[in-house]
Amino acid sequence: MACRLGPDGPELVVDLVGPAPLRIEAADTLARLARSMGPTARVLAMAQPSPAANDRLVREFLAAWERRDTAHIVDAFADDGVYHSTPLPPIVGKEAIAAFVAGFEGRPPGRLEIRNQVATGDLVMNERTDHIVLNGVPVTLPICGVFEIADGRITAWREYFDLGPARAAYGLDPSA
């Protein structure tokens, strides 16, 4: 926390870290403190998303995939976000991601089972088992997902998995 003189009067600069209810309560307290500093005082609260908030973001994002909620999925990405399903070329930018996600509308929803998930700083990693239907064939994909998050948006999402089961669903050689 720092107090400084800004162009319009005193400013209280605070970095708020922690779960959302704590940050909101702290921001309210700081606003009252700033008012006591004078009519031109401002509070500059820089709320850093906590690992718990990033964990929740990813869980909600994956739940949106299960229900095929295109708007929620696309909104979770930063404008210059990247989705890279590592066996395939990366998809770069919100517009390209939106087109990719829209291709799943009308397809049977899947179940994305998070087995383990860890969050630290701006990184969330999970071990999942995705149960999906491709070409009318049920497919089970063990997946490791890595999410980089900045300002409450996904900037990069990488997934590591064996493409073989998906290829087999289309009658292709799973080992190719």
C-alpha positions as CSV (number, residue, x, y, z in Angstrom):
1,M,0.0,0.0,0.0
2,A,1.3,3.5,-0.8
3,C,-0.1,7.0,-0.4
4,R,1.0,9.5,-3.0
5,L,0.0,12.9,-4.3
6,G,-1.7,12.6,-7.7
7,P,-2.7,15.3,-10.1
8,D,-6.1,15.7,-8.4
9,G,-5.1,15.1,-4.8
10,P,-4.0,12.3,-2.6
11,E,-4.1,8.7,-4.0
12,L,-4.0,5.5,-2.0
13,V,-2.5,2.7,-4.1
14,V,-3.3,-0.8,-3.0
15,D,-2.7,-4.2,-4.6
16,L,-5.7,-6.4,-3.5
17,V,-5.0,-10.1,-3.6
18,G,-7.2,-12.9,-2.3
19,P,-10.7,-14.3,-2.8
20,A,-13.3,-12.0,-4.4
21,P,-15.4,-11.3,-1.2
22,L,-12.2,-10.2,0.7
23,R,-11.2,-7.9,-2.2
24,I,-14.6,-6.3,-2.3
25,E,-14.7,-5.8,1.4
26,A,-11.2,-4.3,1.3
27,A,-12.1,-2.0,-1.6
28,D,-15.1,-0.7,0.4
29,T,-12.9,-0.1,3.4
30,L,-10.3,1.7,1.2
31,A,-13.0,3.8,-0.4
32,R,-14.1,5.0,3.0
33,L,-10.5,5.7,3.9
34,A,-10.0,7.7,0.7
35,R,-13.1,9.8,1.5
36,S,-11.6,10.6,4.9
37,M,-8.5,11.8,3.1
38,G,-10.4,14.6,1.4
39,P,-12.9,15.3,-1.4
40,T,-10.3,14.8,-4.2
41,A,-8.7,11.6,-2.9
42,R,-8.8,8.4,-5.0
43,V,-8.2,4.8,-4.3
44,L,-6.4,2.9,-7.0
45,A,-7.0,-0.7,-6.2
46,M,-5.3,-3.2,-8.5
47,A,-7.1,-6.4,-8.0
48,Q,-5.0,-9.3,-9.0
49,P,-7.0,-12.5,-9.8
50,S,-6.2,-15.1,-7.2
51,P,-5.3,-18.7,-8.1
52,A,-8.7,-19.6,-6.7
53,A,-10.4,-17.2,-9.2
54,N,-8.4,-18.6,-12.1
55,D,-9.3,-22.1,-11.0
56,R,-13.0,-21.2,-11.0
57,L,-12.7,-19.5,-14.4
58,V,-11.3,-22.7,-15.9
59,R,-14.0,-24.9,-14.2
60,E,-16.7,-22.6,-15.5
61,F,-15.1,-22.5,-18.9
62,L,-15.1,-26.3,-19.2
63,A,-18.7,-26.5,-17.9
64,A,-19.6,-24.2,-20.7
65,W,-18.0,-26.6,-23.2
66,E,-20.2,-29.4,-21.7
67,R,-23.4,-27.4,-22.4
68,R,-22.1,-26.0,-25.7
69,D,-22.3,-22.4,-24.5
70,T,-20.5,-20.7,-27.4
71,A,-20.9,-17.2,-26.0
72,H,-19.4,-18.1,-22.6
73,I,-16.5,-20.0,-24.1
74,V,-15.5,-17.3,-26.5
75,D,-15.9,-14.5,-23.9
76,A,-13.5,-16.4,-21.6
77,F,-10.6,-15.7,-24.1
78,A,-8.5,-12.6,-24.4
79,D,-8.8,-10.9,-27.8
80,D,-5.4,-12.3,-28.8
81,G,-6.0,-15.6,-27.1
82,V,-4.6,-18.9,-28.5
83,Y,-6.1,-22.4,-28.4
84,H,-3.6,-25.1,-29.3
85,S,-4.8,-28.7,-29.3
86,T,-1.2,-29.9,-29.7
87,P,-1.7,-32.6,-32.3
88,L,-3.2,-29.8,-34.5
89,P,-2.2,-26.3,-35.6
90,P,-2.9,-23.5,-33.0
91,I,-6.0,-21.3,-33.4
92,V,-5.1,-17.7,-32.8
93,G,-7.4,-14.7,-31.9
94,K,-10.9,-14.5,-30.6
95,E,-12.5,-14.4,-34.0
96,A,-10.8,-17.6,-35.2
97,I,-11.6,-19.3,-31.8
98,A,-15.3,-18.2,-32.2
99,A,-15.5,-19.8,-35.6
100,F,-13.9,-23.0,-34.2
101,V,-16.2,-23.2,-31.2
102,A,-19.3,-22.5,-33.3
103,G,-18.5,-25.7,-35.3
104,F,-19.5,-27.7,-32.2
105,E,-23.0,-26.2,-31.9
106,G,-25.6,-28.8,-32.6
107,R,-23.2,-31.7,-31.8
108,P,-24.0,-33.9,-28.8
109,P,-22.6,-32.4,-25.6
110,G,-19.7,-34.2,-23.9
111,R,-18.6,-34.7,-20.3
112,L,-15.3,-33.2,-19.3
113,E,-14.3,-34.9,-16.1
114,I,-11.6,-33.0,-14.2
115,R,-9.5,-35.5,-12.3
116,N,-7.0,-33.1,-10.9
117,Q,-6.6,-29.4,-11.2
118,V,-3.9,-27.0,-9.8
119,A,-3.7,-23.2,-10.0
120,T,-0.8,-20.9,-9.2
121,G,-0.5,-17.3,-10.2
122,D,-1.7,-16.9,-13.8
123,L,-1.4,-20.6,-14.6
124,V,-4.0,-23.4,-14.3
125,M,-3.3,-27.0,-15.2
126,N,-5.7,-30.0,-15.2
127,E,-5.8,-33.6,-15.9
128,R,-9.1,-34.5,-17.5
129,T,-10.9,-37.3,-19.2
130,D,-13.2,-36.0,-21.9
131,H,-16.1,-38.2,-22.9
132,I,-17.3,-37.1,-26.3
133,V,-19.1,-38.4,-29.4
134,L,-17.3,-38.1,-32.8
135,N,-18.8,-39.3,-36.0
136,G,-21.5,-41.1,-33.9
137,V,-18.8,-43.0,-31.9
138,P,-18.3,-42.5,-28.2
139,V,-14.7,-41.5,-27.6
140,T,-12.7,-41.2,-24.3
141,L,-9.7,-38.9,-24.4
142,P,-7.3,-38.5,-21.4
143,I,-6.1,-34.9,-21.6
144,C,-3.7,-32.6,-19.9
145,G,-4.8,-29.0,-20.2
146,V,-2.7,-25.9,-19.5
147,F,-4.3,-22.5,-19.2
148,E,-2.5,-19.1,-19.0
149,I,-4.7,-16.3,-17.7
150,A,-4.3,-12.6,-17.6
151,D,-6.9,-10.0,-16.4
152,G,-9.5,-12.6,-16.0
153,R,-9.3,-13.9,-19.6
154,I,-7.6,-17.0,-21.1
155,T,-4.6,-15.9,-23.1
156,A,-3.4,-19.4,-24.0
157,W,-5.0,-22.9,-23.7
158,R,-2.9,-25.8,-24.7
159,E,-4.1,-29.4,-24.6
160,Y,-2.0,-32.5,-24.8
161,F,-3.6,-35.8,-25.8
162,D,-3.3,-38.8,-28.2
163,L,-5.3,-38.1,-31.4
164,G,-5.6,-41.8,-32.0
165,P,-9.0,-42.4,-30.5
166,A,-10.5,-39.5,-32.4
167,R,-8.9,-40.7,-35.7
168,A,-10.3,-44.2,-35.0
169,A,-13.9,-42.7,-34.6
170,Y,-13.6,-41.6,-38.3
171,G,-12.3,-45.0,-39.5
172,L,-8.7,-43.7,-39.8
173,D,-5.6,-45.4,-38.7
174,P,-5.2,-44.4,-35.0
175,S,-1.4,-44.8,-35.1
176,A,-0.9,-42.4,-38.1
